[in-house]
Amino acid sequence: MKISSKLLIAIIAIFQFFLYSPLFAADRPNVLMIAVDDLASVLSCAGHPVCKTPNIDRLAKRGVLFNRAYCQIPLCNPSRASILTGLRPDDTTVYDLDRHFRTSLPKHVTLPQLFRNAGWETFRIGKIYHYDVPKGIGTNGLDDGPSWDSVLNPKGADVDEENLIVNPTPQKPVSAALSWLAAEGKDLEQTDGKIAQRAAEWLAKQHLKPFFLAVGFFRPHTPYVAPKKYFEMYPLEKIKLPPVPKSSGKLPAPTWAHNHLTPNYGLDAKTCRQALQAYYASVSFVDAQIGFVLDALDKAQLAEKTIIVLWSDHGYHLGEHGGMWQKRSLFEESTRSPLIFCTPNAKGNGSVCNRVVEFVDIYPTVAELAGLKHPALAGRSLTPLLKEPHATWEHPAFSQILRPETEKYPTAMGRTIRTARWRYTEWNEGELGAELYDHESDPKEAKNRFGDPEFLKVWQGLKKQFPKNVSGTVPTTPVNPKRL
């Protein structure tokens, strides 16, 4: 029996009517994805003694805070490519700040694209895929067209007032320096304030289709810019740099990031404390913008049918290990970052999950929660932990970082495995050295136990767990060594 073209069109129209009608859409959850740039593990809900994050805290009370969540690569562009594709860096072939994942994966379906293909309305505001900060603000950066129905790139006073930024290391651009500005004016004048405002306005509209709204904030990425009132929350005389634990065991030369060979960038203690104050101020500023978005979600009565996931692209050093700052290391502070899932009517709401999870787990988790079938991915769904945060979970996390050639070592690939107790790191599969840390006795990773005969079987067992797509060798993929 042949179906006429007019009848076929009518059938499709009827199907689309029911598919996108409010009644049908009620069975399909919305997704609110919140990304924060360069957010260290400084949440007050996770026990940080100084930083104030009341709005992220209230989100954690609604959901599950994953306290041991690890990125796949502690650098903005490759980490975001990994999160949004659900694949590891060896699969995306993205290791630097320039390469686009579509170069190697032209047909791969990203997380937002999966929802778009299934009939959700996908909308991006701000930084989700990689942007250079601050020069990329207001542009599309390294965005991915197939992921979104529409996008918005606000630009605020923080870009226009770049000449006012304090940079104690003028030989470095503000994007890579410990630089800051206690800005005049209100939150809504800043880029992140505008992002929050536009997100709130969008949430207030009537939505006939379920939506996937991705809201990406640029702070606390350096330069640390926030209105003055957030700086005033952290009096400088109360800001203390992290203590320097007594270290032991020789560390491989590539352990130290190639762009950070001098402790504290050679800055004095007061300047470093000012930078730390500015970082905390930027975190609290972003926290306030997240609260603005959450308030809009509640006001629109959408919270009960919306999956919320908050993540940062990686962790961040704030002077640990004798003066390390920013990212690019394979230490705990750089690879670990906040992750919160909030699902409607979840049993685990308000729980803290201390199981080791990975950022490649975000994609399959969101897809499963929405009932969508996804392509082959590197991670696994965290839904068992959302139901029971203390459930057995014996899966380690894997991270990598690529180092350019220096006077001390050739081009080097570092890879690390993190289990509940151990971290094992090696450079060029151990040819340039290795590290082993016992988190039961050494949570600050100050004592390298690699080479100690007592732990020979430990690191050998950990080394065997690296999967094939977490390579310890230098990739053949073209990279820009100046952008690693």
N, C-alpha and C positions, 0 to 999 in steps of 0.2 A: 504494500500500500504506500503510494507516494503522498508526501505532505507538501502542499503548495507553499510557496515562499511567503505568501501573506499569512497563512496559518502558522507557519514557523515563527514569523516575526511576532505574531500575537502571543504565542506560547512563551517565547523569550520575554516579552514585555510583562506577562502575568507572573512569570518566575521572578523577574527582577523586582516587581512590585512587592511580592511577599518577602523576597530576600532582604530588601532594604526598608521594609516597613518597620515602624517602631515596635510592633508586636513581636515580629520575628527577631529584630535586633536585640530585644530584651534578653534573649537567651544567649547572646554572644557578648562576652565582657569587653569593655573598653580597656585600653592599655595607656597608662601614663608612665613614660620613661623619663627619668630625671638623671642627667649626667652632670657631674661636677669635675672640673679640670684640676688635676694635681692635688687631690684631697688626701692628706695623710690620715693615719688612724688616730684622729684627734677628737672624736665624738665624745661629748660628755656622757651620753648613754652607754658608751663602752668603757667608761671609767677614766677618761682623761681629766686630770686635776685642774686644768687651767681653761681650756677652750670651751666656749659656751655655744651650744647648738640646740636650743630648745625646740625648734621646729622639726629638725631631723629626729630629735629624741621622740617627739610625739608620733612621727611616722613609724619609728621603731616599735612604739607601744601598740600600734595597729597591726604590725606584721612580725617578721622574723629578722633579726639582725644576725647576719653571718659574720662572726668575729674573726674568722680565719679564711678569708677569701683572697685569692691570689691571681694577679694578672699573668698573661702569657709573655709579655715583654714590657719592661718599664720605660716605655717611650711612647709619646702621644699617638702618632699616626699608626704605627704597627699594632699597638694595643687596641685602638678603636676598630681597626680593620678586623682584628681577631674577634672582638666581642660581637660585632654586627654581622660577621659571616659565620660565627660559630666554629671557626677553624683556627688551627695553630699557625704561627708565623712561617713555619716551613711549608705550609699549604698555601698561604696567601702570598708568600715570597715578598712580604713587606717587612723590612728591617730598619729603614731610615725614615726621614720626615718628608720625603718627596714622592716616593713610589705609590701609585694607586693600585689597589688590589684587583681592579678590573683588568689590569694588564695581563695577569695570569688567570683570572677567573671571570671571563666575560659573561658567562651564563649562570653563574652561581646565584641562588636566590638568597638575598640578605634577610635578616629578621624583619625589618619593616616592610620589605618587599613581599614577604610571605603573607603578611596581613593585607597588604594592598591587593595582591592577587586574589585573596579570598573575599574581597568585598568591603574591607574596612577602609575608612578614610584615613590616610596617613598624612601627617602634618609635622614639619620640623621647624622649630624656632631656635636659633643659636647654634652652638657647637655640639654636633653629634659625631659626624666624621671629622677628620682633622682640619684644623685651621692654624696657621701661624698666628701667634699672639705677640704683640697687638696688631701687626700689619694686616692680618687676614680678617680682622673684625669688620663686619659690614659687607663681606664678599661671600661667595659660595664655598671658598676654600677647596678642599679635596672632597667635595660632596659627591653623592651618588644619585643621579637622576632617577633610575628605576625604583628607588626606595620610596619616593614621596609623590603624593598628589600635588602638594604645594609646600613652599618653604618661605621663611622670613628671616632676614639678616639685620637685626637692629644694630645701630652704632650710636654710642653715647659720648658723654663728655670725657670719659677716660681716654678716648682716642684723640680727641681734639686738644686735650691738655697734656699730651705726652711730654711737652717741653718743661712741665713743672715737676716731673718725676725725679725723685732723689736717686741717684745712681753712684754709690761710693766706689764702683769699679768702672770708670768711664771707658776703659778699653774693651769692655763687654757691652753688647747691646742690651737694652732693658729687658728683652725677652729671655735673656740667659743670665742676667745678673740678679743679685739680691737688691732689688730696686723697689721703691714704694712711693705712694702719694696718699696723704690724708686729705681727701678732696673736700672742697667747699660744696655746698648744695645738697640736694635730696637724693634719696635712693633712685627715684625714677629718672634722674638725669644720667645715671650710669648705664652702660650697656646691659648689664645683668638686670638692672631695675626695669629697663624697657622690655627685656625678654620676659620677665615675670608678668609685667602688665599686659603684654600682648597675649601671653598664654591665658591669663585670666579672662581677657575679653573673648578669646576664642571659646573657652569653656562655657561662657555665659550664653553662647548662641544655641539655637535648637539644632540637634544633630539627629537626622533621620537614619543615619547609618552608624554602626559602632565605629569607634575611632581608635587610632594609634597615634597619640600625641607625644612627640619627643621634644623635651625642653632641655637645652644644653647651656649651662652657665660657664663663663670664661674664667672666673676667679675660683680658687685662689692662685691660679697661674701667675707667675711674675710677669710684669710688675704688679706688686700687691697694691691694688687701688681700691679704696673704700671711703665712704664719707667719714668725716672726722669723728662722729659720734661712736663709731665702732672702734676706733683707736682708743678713745677715752674709756672703753670697757676694760682695757688692759694697761693699767699704769706701768710705765717703763720700769719703775723701781721694783716692781713685783715680778718682772719677767726674768727667768733664769734659764741659762743654757743647759742642755742635758749634761749630766756628769760623764766623765771619761772613764769607763771601766778599765781595770788592769787587763791588758791583753796578753796573750801568749800564743805561740805557734806562728811560723812564718807564713805570710800571705803571698800568693802569686801576684806578680806585677799587674796583670789585667784586672785584678779585683777592684782597683781604684779607677774610677771613670776617667777617661782620657781628657775630659774637659774640667777635671777637678783634681789636679795633682797637688795643689797647695791647700792645706787645712784652712777652712773658713775663708777661702779665697784671699788669704793674707790680711783679712780685716781684723780690727781689734774687737774686744769683747762687747763694748758698748754698741758698736755698729751692728754686730750680730744680734744683739738683744733687740735693737730697733727693727731689724729685719723680721725677727720672730714675732714681735708685737704686731707688725704690719701683716704678717701671715695670718695670725689669729684674727685680726680685725677683718681681713678679707673672707675668712671662713664664716665668721658671724654675719657678715654682710650677705653672703650667699645663702646662709641659713634663713635669714629674714625673707629673702626672695622666694625660697622654697615654701616658707610659711604662707606667703601671699598666694602662691599657686594652689596650695592645699586648701586654703580658705575658699578660693574660687570653686574648687572641685566640690567642697561641701555645700557651698551656697547653691550650686546648680543641682544639688541632690544626685550627684553621680558617683560618690565614693563607694556606695554599696554594690555597684556593678562595674567597678574599675580595678584592674590589676595595676599596682604601682610597683615599679622597680627603680631603685636609686643605686647608682654606681659611680665610681670614679675610674679613670682610665688606668691608674696605677697609684702606688704609694708615693711617699715624698720624704726625703731626709731633711731634718731640721737641726743639724749640727751634731748628730750622733757619730760614733766611731772616730772621735777625735777631730770633728770638723767637717763632716760630709753634709752637703746641701743638695736639694733638688732630687733628681731621679738617676736612672741609668745604672744602678748597682743591682746586684743579685742578693743583697742583704734583705732581711725581713722588712725593714722600714720602706724599702723601695718597691718590693714585689707585692706587699699586702696593702689592701685598701678596703674602705667600707663597701658593703653590699647589703641592701635591705629589700626584702620582698614583702609586699602587703597584698593579700588576696581576700576578697570578700568572704566573710564567715569562716575564715581559717581557724582551726583549733589551736595553732601555735602562736596566735597573736600575742605580742608582748614578750616573746621568748628570745633568748640569745642562743644561737647555735655555734658551738665551738668545733664542729667538724671541719676538716680541711676541704675546701671547695675551690673551683676554678672559675674564672670569668667566661670560659667557653661553655660553662654550664648554663649561662643566662639564656641563650637562644633556645635550647630545647625545653627549658623550664617554662618560659613564657608561651611557647608554641603549645605545649601540652596543656597548660592551664586554659588556653583558649580553644582546645580541641582541634588544633591544626596539625596536619601531617607535614613534617619537615624533611629536607634532604639529608643526606649523610653528613653528620657533624662530628666534631672531636670530643665534645662534652657529653654530659648525661644530665637528665632532668633531676632537679632538686626537690621535686614534689614529695618524695618520702620524708625529707627533712622539714618541709613546710607542714606536714601533718604531724610529725613527731621529731622535733629538733634534736632530741638526744638519741635518735635511732642509730644503730650500728652503721658505720660508713667507713669503709676501708679503702678509700681512693686518695692517692697522693696528688699534689699539684706540681705542675712543671712550668718553668719560666726560662727564658733565654735572653741574651743580649749580645749584640755584635760590636766588637771594638775595631776601630781603624788601626792601621799600622802606626807604631810610634818608635822612638829610639830604643825603647826597652823591650818591645816585643813585636812580632809580625801581626798581621790581621788575625783577630782571635774571636772565636765563638764561645761564649760562656753559656752553660746550661745548668739548671739547678732542679733538684727534686725536694719537695717539702712534704714530710709526713707529720703525723701528730707529734712525734718526738724529735725527728732529725731533719737537718738540712744538709744535703750533700751537693757541692758545686764543683764543676771542673771546667777547665779552659782548654779548648782544642782537644777534647777527649782526655784531658789529663797531661798532655805533652807540655803544657805551660803551667802546670800545677793544679792543685785541688784543695778543697776546704770541706771540713766536716764539723758541724755544730750540734751539740746536744741541748735541746731546749728545756729539758728537765732541770739541768743544772746551770745552763748558760743561755737564758732567754735573750740576752743582748748580743749574742754571737760574737763574743770577745775572745774565745779560746778555740783556735783551730786544732781539732783532734786528728786531722788527717796525718798519717805517718806514725801515729801511736799504734804499736802492735796490738794493744788491747781492743782496738776498734777496727781491725783489718776486715773482719767478716761483715761488719756493719756497712762500711762504705762499698764493699764489693757487692753486697746484696742490693743496696740502693742503686748502684750503677746499672745493674741488670734490669731495673724497672723502667729505664728510659725507653719510650716507644720510638719507632722508626721515624716518626714525624716530629721528634724533638732532637734534632741532629746536633752533634757536638763539633761538627766540622764547618769550616767557612763555606758559605753557599756560593754557587756559581752565578746566582742572580746579580745583575748589575745593581750596585748601591752607590750612593753619593757619600764618600767618607767624611765630608764636611757636615753632613746632616745626620750623623749617627749619634 
